[in-house]
Each structure stands twice: as C-alpha cells, then as structure tokens.
Amino acid sequence: MRYFSRYIKLLVLITICCSNSALATVKLPSFFTNNMVLQQRATVPLWGESTSSSVKVTTSWDNASYTAKVANGNWLVNLKTPVYGGPYTITIADDKTLMLKNILIGEVWLCSGQSNMEMPLEGWGKIQNFKEEIAAAKYPEIRIIQAEHADNAIPLTDLRVQNGGWQVCSPATIAEFSATAYFFAKKIYQEKHIPIGLIHSSWGGTIIEAWTSAGALKTVHDFDEALAAMTSDENKEALLAKYNADIKVWLALLEKSDKGMENAVPIWASADFNDASWKIMKLPGYMEFNGLPDVDGVVWFRKTINLPENFEGKDVTLNFLADDDDKVWVNGVYAGTSSGYNVPRSYTIPANAFKKGKNVITIRVYDSTGGGGVYGSPSDLTLKTGQETFALAGDWKYAVGINTKDMPVQPSYPAGQYRPSAIYNAMIHPLLKLPLAGVIWYQGESNAERAEQYQKLFPLLINDWRTKFGNRNLPFYYVQLANYKVTRTEPVESDWAELREAQTKALSLPYTGMIVATDIGNDQDIHPKNKQDIGERLARIALAKQYGVKIDYSGPLYKSYAVKGNAVTLDFTYNEGIKAKTGGLKGFAVAGADKVFYWADAKIEGNKIVVSSSKVTKPVAVRYNWADNPDGNLTNASGLPASSFRTDTWPGITHGKK
C-alpha cells in the first residue's frame, strides 16, 4: 500500500510538470504568423502570452536576442528591423520553441473602408478581366492577411483573421482578397521591388463613425446617446425606447403625408381609382433609373390586366422583388406586406379576389435609400397558378405618394456594426502597436446622406488613427467616390457631390492624398469593376510622396476664382498641361445670386479656365462635376481627372443632417 501511494504521488507530479510544460507554449496574436511582413527600418513590437517566467526572442536578420520577463501572463519585446529584405525567421522560446518562418521585411499597409475596398478580384466582385488578373498574380514578395468582420462594444486586443494568418500572394490566394489593395501593392512592387504586406480590414456598407474610436467621437457629440448605449444595459434600453417612440411618430407622419392614403384608407389601391394622369414605368426596374432619380419614399404602382380564363376560380401567387418594403392589393383587397430588399415576394391571392375580365394589381413600395421599386428580371414578376404563369413585366402606372426628402430624417437605431466605434474596437484597435507604411481608405457611400457631417468625421478619423498608431505623420491616401446613379441633363443638387467635397477638404491635413474616380464608375453599379486604375492611382501617390518616384498623381484641383463681367476665371493647382481629355470642356455650371445653375461654356486661357453662360449676366458661383454621376472631362498633362468642386458655400441638401 505504501508503494502504491508513492506511485500515485509520482504520477501526479509528472502530470503537473507535463501540464505546466504544455501551458508554457507561447501564444501569439493572430497576425504574427509565418509569411508575415514587418515594417522596415522600424521598432516593431512582438508580443504574446506565456505561463513561463521569461521569453527569449531571436531574429535571423541580425542574430540579435531579446529577453522579456512575463508579467501577468504577458510579454513584449521591441525588434529592430533593417532595410527591406528576407526571407527571415524569428525564434520564440519559453519552455518550448516556436519558429516563425518565411518572414519579409518591407512596407506594411493597412487597407480599410467599406465594400469598394472589400470588393475581391473574384467572389461577389468579379472585377474586369478577373480570370486573367488572378492567373497573373504571382508575386511571392507581396503578402496578404484578411481580417474577419467583427464588431464589439469595447476595444479588443486580438484580430480575427482568415486562412490562419499571412499568405503569399499567388493565383491560389488572391481571388477573394481586396482588388484595390492588390493593385495598389502590385504597382508599388513593380516600381520598387520592395516586399509589401497588406493588412485588409474592411466591411461593406459600413459608416465612418463605426471605424472611429469612442474617445474621438465624444469630442463631436453627434453620437453621445449611441456611445452611452454601448456602456450599459440601462442606457441601451433608454436609447431603444427613444427609437421606438421616434420611429412610431415618423411612420405615422409618413402614412399621413402619403397622398395615396386618406384617413388610413389606401385610396390609390381602390379598383375604381382613376389613374389616367399617372406616368408609365417599365417594371421590373429600379425606379431611380426609370424617371425617379431623386425619390426615396413611397411610390405606388398599378397595373390593369385581363385575367386568363385558366386562372379564373383558382388561388394565384403574385411574385416579385421589391426594395425595400411593400404592400399589395388586388382589386382593392389587401393581400399582404413584406419587408427587406433581399426577400423574394410571393403572395397567395384567394380565388375570390380576382374577377373575370379586368383586374387591378396595386403595389405600394417604400424605399428608404438607394435604387428602390420593383426590380429584378422579367421572370421575377409574375402571376402563377399550378404550372401556369402569367407575365406582369412591362408598363405599369406609377405615382409618388411621398418623397422622404420632404420629411424629417428617419430615426435610426444603431446596432451591430452600425454602432459608433464598434468596428474600430474589433478590427482596428488590435493592430495599433504595429508600425505601418501608411493607410489606404475607400469609404463614404454609406455616409453620403450626411455629407456635411462627413466634413468633420473624416478628418476626425484620420487624426484619431494617427494618434492611436502613435504616428502623427502616418500617410493616409484615399479614394474619392466614383460616379454612380443616373446622369442628369441639367445641373442639380447632389449628396454624392457634397461627400466628394468633404473628401477633398481632408487634403488640408498633411500627409494625405486623394485619387479621383469619377471617370471610371458605373451608373447602375455602386461597385465599379475597374479596380485596376483605382489601385494604381493610389499607388502613384505613395510612389511620388514616399518612394522617390517622379510620377504624376493628381489631376487639377480647384484653387481660386475671380469674376470679371459675365465671366469667371478659375485657377487650379496641378495645372500643368490643363486640358479637356477629349473634345471641348464640359461639366461646368454657373449661377447668379438667385442660386440657379446653368451649364456654362468653358475655355482654356493659359493654365486657367474661363467660364460663362448667356443665361447668367452676373455670375457669382461656379460648379464642376457637381452631380452623382458627372461627365466632366477636365484633366492635365497626367491624364488624371480633375476633382469636382464648387466656388459657393451655399447650404447643400445634407446641411444639418446627422
């Protein structure tokens, strides 16, 4: 029995020792892996966790050894990196040894923003020539790491990443990576042959305040309630209660303001309503591209059909796609409602709702933003019974019930990734110790309706990140919004133009750069397929400003104006070789004191442009490319497009919106 007791004690001791040895294995953050790139000529922190008392780190590029004491399970050493090169190894030892292999020293860029930064070469993006581009992506000295989408109420210390960490750029790894980031790195590498590391951390559809720290946002006070809601359940419940009350009032106002409703009765759905004065729209198709470019809100659609005899007396399904919400009536009989732009509609219409001969189908669509209406392909818009199908595509009558631009801003409740600071906490904060060569940024579409507010939010984010990364000179290069939506025949107001203006104003910050993309967008696709030029134009800025390459990187930028008689003379920076890209100059509009803009005649005089209009005898303001989807053609010797601009400071359509 004595020997058995000693045996048990010995077994327990061995188990404890083995357990401690296993626990002593060092644990690293997700972005310290094989194949990684570290910033050249920098002090690079390397950190992690261990249950040992100390950790020894050895770097192969200089055979230097660093020893760190473990405090509360954590350790950190500061590595000195040389000029670019590799591959190298890093050996990390506590009670066990871990070796990171195939490491390069080079330039590390953080690539962030919303869907146009996220857009992959293949996947949902399918950029132009994606098959050829993927096949040619053989750049072993370009390395990529992809952050997972994540949001959090408080800052996190580690990043969720895909594919186990860093990957070598190749046809096998690049297809689902950011196309903009890849073409940016490719251009720099081809010019300088410096290893490039791309940290891609972006999320489609996101707003800039979600990417900004809570501390920075508190200085502007536009998001105080939402930030407070992230700190306690009590504040969260209070914000939700306020939202529920506000949205109830707003929806009641929407219905009251809807001309198709009268005392809560849908008068425009009545079978005998006279819609002779209504206009015609072909459905399916987004209403934004079919006569209603400036309408978000309620639009009613009506179609009179002759019901086929083989449909009579049978239950019928009405099928279509709608953006965002809808209600349906057949001959004035309510058939149902649905919400969500990506939810296929299929309403079962009872046999007694239809009658022999003529029948009226009414669809009331509410669209909060974007395209809106009844969309899809002709085969999506049908009546069906059994195996029989009746096509409803074609001409429909329509009328606007209420344009929400004529209402107060719809209340919103920030949740998930739409909470201020939530994405910063999960997708930027974990990276703050890493030295970077710079940041490239493509975002703004989701803030266009609050473009005036973006004038303070964008510089706030840039300065916030510079402070948090500990580099007040951190280069920050970004993409101005591309052209999108319908082309207008006359000068109009535009929230996208106002957002571009906010982006241009951020150039007043040092170490920034902006590319213009209003020549390579798509009127019906918010995600331009030409990401090659986007990435290469961003790379031009970096090559010129950081890598000593003599290369043009900007089209003309508006500087000043002077009025003389009925003409306005415009001066620009980057004005060498100023010209029209093709044909005569276009895209300029001029207004007098009445603030009504007319297209202007424009001519080049030296390195300046003189504009005038026979309709404006006393001009006071000029605008260029001031539209969602402009077609101006001003450029310079570089061939790069000029930025949109305005000389006036009149309140825009996003004035005061928060």
N, C-alpha and C positions, 0 to 999 in steps of 0.2 A: 504493500500500500504506500510506503514511503517513497519507493522508486517511481510509482505511478504519479504521485503528487509532484515529484521533481520533474517528471516528464511533461506534465501539464504546464508547469511554470515555464519550462524551457520553450515549449511550443508557443505559449502566449507571448514571450519575449521576442522570439523570432518573428512572429506575426506582426507585432508592433513595429519592429525595426524595418521589416519589409514594407509595411504600410507607410511609415514615415518617409522611406526612400522613394516610394511611388509618388507621394504627395509633394515631394521636393522638386519634381519636374517643373521647370519654368513654364509659365503661361504667358503668352504674348497677345497684345491686341490684334484684331483681325487683319490689320493692314501691314503687319510685319511678317512677311512670308517669303518663300523662295520667289525668285524672278522680280523682286521689287526694285524700284529706282529710288535712290536717296539724292537729295539736292546737293549739287556740287559746291565746293568751297564754302561750307556752312558748318555750324554746330548743330548736329542732328540728335535730338534726344531719342534714346531707345529705352523702353520701359516695359514693365510687366509685373507678374506676381510670382511669388515663391514662398515655400514654407521653410527654406533653408535660412541660415543666418546671413549669408552673403552670396553674391552672384559675380562671376568673372566673365567679362566680355572681351573677345579678341577679334580684331579686324584685319583681314588679309592684305588690304591695300597698303598698310604701313606696319603691320605686325605689332600694333600697339595693343596693350592690355589695359582694361578698365575694371576696377573692382567697386561694387556698390554694396553697401550694407542694406539688408532688408529690414524695413520698418513697417510694422502693421501689415505684413504680407506683401508690401510693395517695394519696388526698387526702380532706379533710374540711373542711366549713365549718359553723358554727353559725348557723342562721337565727333571727331574732326574729319570731315570729308575732303578729299583732294579735288583737283580739276577732273573733269569727266573722264570716264573710262570703265574698265571691267572686262569680264565678269569677276566678281569677288565673292568671298564668303564672310560670314560673321558667325563666330562660335560663342555660344552662351552656355555657361556651366554653373550649376549649383551642386547638387549631389549627382546629377546626371548631366549629360552634354547634349545640346541641341545645336545643329549647324544649319544656318540659312545659306542657300546656295544660289548661284547664278544671279548675283546682285550687280546692278549697274549704278554708277554714279553719273548723274546728268541733271536734267531740268524737270522739275515736278510741277505740273499744272493742275489746278482744281477747276473742273468743268461743271457748271451748275446752271439751274434755271428751270423752265417748265418744258412742255412737250417738244418744242423745236430743238432744244438742246438734247433731250432724251431720244429723239427720233433715231432709230437704228438704221443701219445700212439695209438690212432685210427686214424680217419680222413685220410689224404693222406699218413700218415706214416705207420700205421699198423705194429708196431714192433712185434717181435716174441712173441707168447703167449699173444697177447694184450687183448683178452677177459678175460683170467684168471687174468691178471695183473690189469685190470680195476675193476673187481669184488672184488679183494682183497685190493683195495686202500682205506681202512677205517682208516684214520689217522687224527682225528679231531684236533690234535695239529700241523699238517702241514697246512699252509695256502698259498694260491696262488693268484697272481694277474698278469693279462695278458695285456701287452701294445699292442695297435693297431699300425700297420705300419703307420709311418708318417715321412715326411722329411720337412725341412724348410731351408730357406736361412739364417735366423738369429736364435739365441738361443731362445727357448720358455720357459715359466715358469710353464706350466702345461702339464701333460702327458695324452694322450688319452688312455683310458683303456676299456677293455671289461667287460661285466657282472656286471657293476655297481661298480666295485672295488674288494676288497678282498673276496675270497671264502674259505670255509672249504674244505679240501681235502676229497673227497668221490668218490664212483663209479659214482655219478651223475655229478661231476665237473671235473674229472681228464682226461677224454678221449681226449680232444682237447688241453691239456697242454703239455709243453715240457717233453718228456720222459726222456731225460738226466737229467734235473733239478729234476724231481720227484724221480728218482732212487738215485740221489745224496742225497736228503733230507731224503729219506726213510732209507738209510744205516746209516746216522748220527743219526737219531731219534731212530732207533732200538738199537744203541750202547749207546746213552747218554740220551735219553728221554727228550731232550730239545726241546721246541717248535721251529719250523723252519718256517720262512717266505721267500717265493720265489718270487722275482720280475723278471718276464720273459720279456725281451726286446730284441728280435732278429728279423732278417729278412733274408729270404732265398736269396741266390745269391748275397749278398752284399760284398763290398770290404772294407778293413780295414780303408782306408782313409776316408770313409764316416762316420765312427764311432769315428773319432778323431777330436778334436776341431780345428778351423781355426787358432787360435793362435799357437798351437803346429805345425801344418802343415807348417806354414810360416817359421819355423826355418830350414826346409829341402829344400825349394824352388822347389820341384818337381811338385807342384800344384798351382803355383802362378797365372797363367792365369785363371784357373778354379775358384779359390777363388775370383779373381777380378771380374769375370763374375757374381758372386752372389751378388756383391755390387752395381751394376748399370746396367741399360739397355744398356748404351754405351759400357761397357766392354763385356756384354753378346753378343751384336751384333758383336763386333770385334772378339770374340772367335768363334762364329758361322761362320762368314765369313772366318776365317782362316781354320776352319774344312772343310767347303765346298770346299775350294781351295785344301786343302791337300788330301781329300778323292777322289777328281776328278783325281788328279795326280796318286794316289795309284791305283785306279781302272783301269786307263789306263795302268799302269805298269803291273797289274795283267793280263789283257787281252793280252798285248803284250808278256808276259812271258809264257802264256798258250800255250803248244805245240799243243793243239787241234785247235788253231786259227792261221790263216795266213793272215796277212793284213786285219784283222777284219772279215775274212771269216771262218766259222766253218767247217774246212776240215774233222774233225773226225765225223761230222754228215752226211756226204755225203753217199748216199745209196750204192755207189760202192767202198767206202773206204775199204781197205784191213786190217781187224783187226785180222788176223790169229795169230799174235805174242802176242796179248793181253792175259792177265790172266783171270781166271774164278773166279767169286764170286757168291755165292748164295744170291739172294735177295728175300724178304726183309731181311735186317740185317745191323746193324751199321758196317761201313767199318773198324772202329777201332778194332773190334773183328773178322774181316774177311780178314786178310792179310795186313792191312794198319794201324798198331798201332801208327805210328809216323807221320801220314799225316793229316794236316789241309790245306785246299786249294781247288783246282779244281780237281775233278775226273769225268771222262766220263764213262758212262755205255751204252752198245749196246746189243740189242737182236734181232735176226732174227726169225721171226715167219711165219708160214703158216696161212694166214687169213682164217677162216672158211667160207664156202660158204654162210651161213646165215648172215654173216656180210658184204658181198660184196654189194656195192652200197648204203650203209646206213651211216648216221652220227654215229660216235662212240665216247664214252667218255673214256679217259685214266685216271685212278685213282691210286693214290699212296700217300705216305707220304715221305717228304724229310726234311733233316736237313743240311744247313739252307735254301739256295736259289737254284733255279733250272731253267733250260731252256730245252725245249723239241722240238725234230724234229721227223717227221715221213717220211721216205724215203727222207731225206734231206729238207723237207718242214717244216718251222718253225711253231710251234703250240702254243707257249706262254711261259710265265715265271711267277714265284711266289716267294715270299719272306716270311721267317718266319718258324721256325722249327715246330710250332704247328698249321700250316694252312694246312688242307687236300687239296690235289691237285685233280682237276677234269677238264681236258682239253677236249673240244669238237673238235674232228678231223673230218674235212669235208670228205664226201664220196670220193671225187676225190683225196684225199691224199693217201689213200690206193689203192693197186692194187691187182689183182687176183694173188694168189700164195704167193711167198715170199715177206716179208716186213721187213724193219729195223726201230726199235724204238731206238732213242738216247736220253739219259737224261744226261745233264751236271749239276753236283751238285757242289755248292760252300759251303764249311763248314768252319766257322771261328774258331771254337773250339769245343771240346767235341767229341761225337760219330760220327756224320756225315753220309751222304749217304742216301740211300733209306731204310727206316726202317718200322716197324710195323709187322702185321701178314700177312700170305699169302692172306687172303681175302681182304686186303687193296690194293693189286697190281693187277689190272685187267683192261681189256677192257670190255665195256658194250655197248649194243645197245638194246633198249627196255627192255625185260625181259631176254635177253640172256647175259651170262657172259663168258668171255674167260680168264682163269688164266694166269698170266705172272710170277708168282713166280717160282723160280728155278735158273738155271745157266744163268748168264749174263757175257758178256765180259767187262773188265774194264781196264783203263789206267789212270795214274796220269798226269793231264795237268800241274799243278804247285803246289808245296808244299810251303805254305806261310812261312815256317821256313827258306826258301831261299830268302825271300823278307824282306824289311824293315817292322817294326811293323806297323800294320794297324792303321791309325789315329782314334781317338775316340772323341766323343763329350759328356762330362758328363752332364747328365740330371736327374731330379728327385732324386731318392735315390742313384744314382751313383755319385752325386756331392760330392766333398770332404767336410766333416764336416756336410753334410745335415742331416744325421740320428742322429749324435751326438746332433745336435741342438734340435731335436724334441723328441728323445727317451732316451737320457741320461742326458742332461742338466737340465731338470725339477727335476731330482732326487738328485741333488748334495748336498742338505742340509741334506739328510738322512744318519745317521750313518749306516755302513754296517759291517757285519762279514767278508765279502770278496766277490770276484767275481769269477765265473766260466765262461769259454770262449771256444767256439768251432767254429773256423773260419779259413779260409786260402785257401780253394779250389778255390775261385774266384781270388786269388792273385798268384796262382801257376806260371803263365806265367811271373810274375815279382818277382820271389822268392828272388833273390839277393836284390832287393829293400826292401823286407819284413824284411830283417835283421835290417834295421833301423826303418821301420814303426811299427813293433810290439813292441819293447821297447819304442818307442815314445808314442804309445797309452797307454801302462801300466803306464808310468811315468806321462802322461797327466791326466789320470783318477785319479791317486793318488793325484796329485796336486789339481785338481778340487774338489775332495771329501774331501780335507783337511786332508788326512791321508797318509803320505809318506810310511807307513808300511802296507798299505792295501793289504791283501793276494790276490794273483791272480793266480788261478790254471786253466790249460788249457789242451786241447786235441790235441795231435799231429795227423796229418792227417792219416786216416786209409788207408789200402791197397785198390787199385782200378785200374781198367783197366787190360789189358792183362798181363799175366805172360811171361816174356822174357826168352828164352833159353840161351842167352848169356848176359854178362854184357853190359849195355848201359847207356847213359846219361839219366837223368830224372829230369824234373822240379818239380815233386812232392817230390822227394828226396831232392832237393835243398830247397823246402819250409819247409820240416821237419827239415832240418839242421838249417834254420833260427829260427824255433820254439825252437829247442834245445839250441841255443845260448842265447835265452832270459832267460835261467835258471841262467845266470850270475847275473841277477838282484836279490836282496834279496826278501824274502817272496814270491817266485814264486814256482810253482810245475807243472810238466807235466806228463801226462799219455801217454803211447804208445799204439796204437790201430792197429798196422799192422798185428795182428793175428786174427782180428775179422771183417775185411772188406768184400767186395763183388766185384769181378772183373767186374761185369756188373751193379752194383748199387752204385751210389755215396753216397747213404744213407743206411749205414749198419742197419739191423733190430735188431741187438743185442745192444740195448741201456742200457740194464741192467748192463753189465760189464763196459760200459763207465761211467755211473753214479756212480757205486760202486767204480771204481778205482779213480775217482775224490774225492769221499768221504774218501777214505783211506788216501789221502794226508792231507785233513783237520783234520781227526781224529788224525793222527800222529803229525801234526805240531801245531794244535790249541786246541785239546780237550784231550790231555794227554793219548791217547790210544796207547799201544805198538802194532803196526801193520806194516807189510811191505807195502811199497807204490811205490817201484820203482824196475824195472829190471836193469840190468847192464848199466852203462853209460860210454862211452869211455873216458879215461883219457890221455894216452900217448902211444907211441910206440918206439921200438928200433930195428934196423936192425943189424943182425949178419949173415954174409954169405948170403945164399939164403933164409933165413927165417926172419920173422918179428914177434916180440913178442909184444902183446897188453896187456895193463893194463887198469883196469876199477875201477870206484867207484861202490858201491853196488855190490861187487864181492863175497860175502859170498855164498858158495854153487854154484858157477858158473857151468853151465852145459848146455847140449842140452836138450830141452824139450822132444824130442823123437828121438831115433836113433842117428846117427852121426851129428856133427855140419855141417851146410850148410849156404849159404848166403854170404860167404866171397869171395872177389875177390882181386887180387894183380896185380900190374903193375910195369914195369920198367920205365926208363927215357923216353921211347917212348910214354908213357901215354896210352898204350893199355892194357886193363884189361882182365885177365883170371880167371876163377873160381879157387879157392885155396883149398888145403887140410888144415883142421884146427884141432888142437888137444889141449886139456886142460893140462896145466902143473901147478899144484898148483892152484892158483886163477888167473892165466893168460892164454892167448890163443896164440898159436904159429901157424902161417900160412905160407904156401909156395906153389909154383907151379913149376912143372918141366919145364914149358914154360917160366918162368921168373928167370933167374940165378942171376940177380942183382936187387932185388925188391927195390922200393923207395916209394911205396904207397899202402895202403890197404883200401878197402871199404867194408862196411857191409850193406846188405839190401838196396843197392843203386838202387832203381827201383820204378816205380809207384806201382807195385803190388808184393812186395818181399815175399819170403817164408822162410826167415831165421828163425832159431829156438833157438837162444841163450837166456838163461834165468838164473835165480839164485834160491836161496832157496825159494823165494817168489812165483815162478812160473810165474811172470810177465815178459813180453817180453823186450828184450834189444832194445834200440833206434838205428836206423840206424845212420851211421857215415861214415866219410872219414878222412884219415890222411893227404891228399893232400889239397892244396889251389889253384889248377888249376882253371882258369876261367870256369864256368859252362855254360850251354846253356841259362841261363837267365841273363848272365852278361851284364850289361849296359842297360837292358830293363826297361823302365819307362812308 
